[in-house]
Amino acid sequence: MRANREYELIVRRGGRAPGPLAAPGRVDQVEIVEVATGEVALFWDTLPAQTGRLSRALRADLAQLEAGEFMRRWRRWEPR
């Protein structure tokens, strides 16, 4: 089954400004939530400059990969 049927992407921004104009200390949150249980499967605190890139990559993989393959690929990713 495709990952986008099993998981949902939730992005919470720490402010209203776009990434390049964000306040210096702002932190955004990116979550992958299991649809069936509502539990958080993956979670990252990211800098505003990373959030858009990360969320686009996650959306693309959610649409293309099977659920198990998606989790194997993203389980160990860490923001830099």
Number of C-alpha atoms within 10 A of each C-alpha: 9 16 20 21 14 17 24 18 17 14 16 12 20 16 13 9 12 12 17 9 10 17 14 9 8 14 18 19 16 20 20 22 18 18 14 9 9 11 12 15 13 17 15 17 16 20 20 24 15 14 21 17 10 15 16 11 10 20 14 11 20 23 14 14 16 16 18 12 14 19 18 10 11 13 11 8 10 10 10 6
